[in-house]
Amino acid sequence: MNPSRELVPLSIADLSLFSKNLRRLLAESGADALPGHVVLLNLLAKSAGHRNYQTLRAAPRPEIHAEPPTVPSEPIVLPRGANVPRETRRALGHFDTAGRLLRWPTQFAVQQRALWALWVRLPARRDLTEADVNRYLGAYHAFGDPATLRRELVNARLLWRTPDCRTYRKEMRRPASEEREFLALLLAAGE
């Protein structure tokens, strides 16, 4: 795949109807040999209900929805006597009860815990564009800097991206026990 090529998604509501339409259009084309690249693109677009490939390209893209928290939330406050490691306590102090990162921590160890909280919310096994990643990150941070968060997720090897930054993918990693404890406390705070 050419990474600089624009990706054009094709959503098919009914695969059976799509294949019947494509078969009919191929039969009507009357070509004895396989159709060329552009002809095939047009046939695929028509089979999905578009006028041609150009109208498919111009069609609005399906949105990826990362549901932002709907209720105003409060900062996470742990009871004084809670037996929670210091870095975990500090990291939780940067989040609200809806799981949003309120500010970027200055301490490196706390930053790393905060990145796991963002990582856990990214979809797995899926290619994402920069805009897609921004939507997910935007739903779970309150200070309006998705570029820093994207960069730090890549630096921490929690997010992979192509050299041209067009495609991102969540790295499949297993958090250490400290991060798992932090994530459990963070998710429990929102309940």
N, C-alpha and C positions, 0 to 999 in steps of 0.2 A: 504494500500500500504506500502511496506517495503521501508523506505526512503534510505536505503543503497544500494538498488538494482539499477543497471544501467538502465536508461531509454533508450529504443530503439524506436525512432520515425519511424512510417510507413506512408509514403506519397502515397496516392492513386489518380492517375490522373483521372480514370474513375471508379466510384463506381459500375456502372452497370456491366461492364466487370469483375471487381473484384469479385462481387457476383456470376456471372455465372461461373467463373473459380473455385471459392471455392466450389460451388455446384457440379461441375463436379468432382473435386478432392475428395470430400467427397463420392460421389457415386462410384468412382473408388477404393476407399480404401476398400470397401466391408465390413466394420465393422458394426456389428449389434448394438453395443453400441456406445456411444459417444467416440471420440478419446481421448487419453491421452493428457496431457499438452504439451509434447515435439512434439508429432505428430501434434497437432493442431497448434503449433507455426510454424512448417514446412509448413503445408497446407496454413496458412495465408501468409507466406512469398512467397510461390510459386504462390499464387493467385495474388500477387502484382508484379510478374514478376522476383522474385529473385530465385536462384537455391535452396536455403533452408534458414533456420533461421540464420545459421552462416554467410552466405554471406550478409544477410540483416544487421546483426550486424556490419559486416566489411565495409559496404558501407559508403561513405562519408556522413556526416550529412548535412542537409540543413542549409545554413547560414542565420542568422538573420542580416538584413542590416539596420544599422542606418546610414543614409546618412550624411557624414561629410560635412561641408561647403567647397565649391569648389573654392571660390575666396578668396584671401588674404583680411583680413578685418582690420579695424582700431579700436582703443579703442572707446568706447561710450563717447561722449562729449555732455553734456547738455548745453544749453544756460545759461548764468549767471543769468538771471532774471527768470528762470523757477521755478514755484511754485511746488517743489518736496520735500517731507520730507527728512530730513538729512540722515537717514539710507538707504532710497531708493537710494538717490544720491550716497552714499558711495558704496552700493552694485553694482549699475550700473557701477561704476568705475573699477570693477573687471572683467568686460565682454568686449568682442569686438562686433563689429556690426554684426558678424555672430552668436552671442549668445553663444560663447565659454567662459568658465570661465578661465581667464588668470592666476590667482594665488589664493591660498586659503586665504581668509580673516583672520585676526587675531581677529577681534572683533566678539563676539558671535552673536549679533543681525544681523550683516551683513552676517555671515555664514549661519544663518537660512534662509535669503532671497535667498542666492545663492543656497541652497539646493532645494528650490521650483523650481528654474529655471531648475535644473537637473531632478527633479521629474516629471515635466510637459512633459518631452520628453520620459519617460519610457512608454512602452505599458501597457495598462490596462487589467485586467482580464486574465492574462497569466502567467504561470509558466516559470521562467527564470533560467538558470544556472548562476554560477558565471562568466563564460566566456561571456555569453550573456549580462549580466549587464555591464561587462567591456567594451564590444563593444559600447554599448549605451553611457556610460560615456566617453569613449575615444573620441567619436565624438564631445563631447561638453565640453571638458576641455583641456587645453594646457600645463599642468605641469606634466603629466604622473604619477599620483598617484590615480588610481581608487580604491585601497584598502581603503584609507582614506575616499574617497567620499562614497563608499558603507557603510562603518562603520557608518559614520555620518548620512546617509540617514536612516539607521536602528535605530540609537539612537534618531533621530527626529521623529520616527514612520511614516516615509514617505515610507519606504520599509520594508517588512516583510521577514524573512528568517527562515528556519528550523534550529534547534539546530546544525545540522551537516554542515550547510552552503551550502548544495547542491542545494536547491531550494529557489528562491527569487520571491516575488510578490509585485507589486506596491500596497500600501495601498490606498484605495479610501477615500480621504480626500478632504475637500473643503477649499481652502485657505481663510484666513481672507481678509478683504478689503485692508489692506496695501500690502499684498502679491499679490493680484489681480492687484492692481495699478502698482506694481513693474513689474509683468509679462507682463502687457500690454505695459509698456514703453520699456521693454527689447525686446519684439517681434516687436514693432514698429521701434526700432532702426535699425533692420536688413532689413527693407523694403526700 
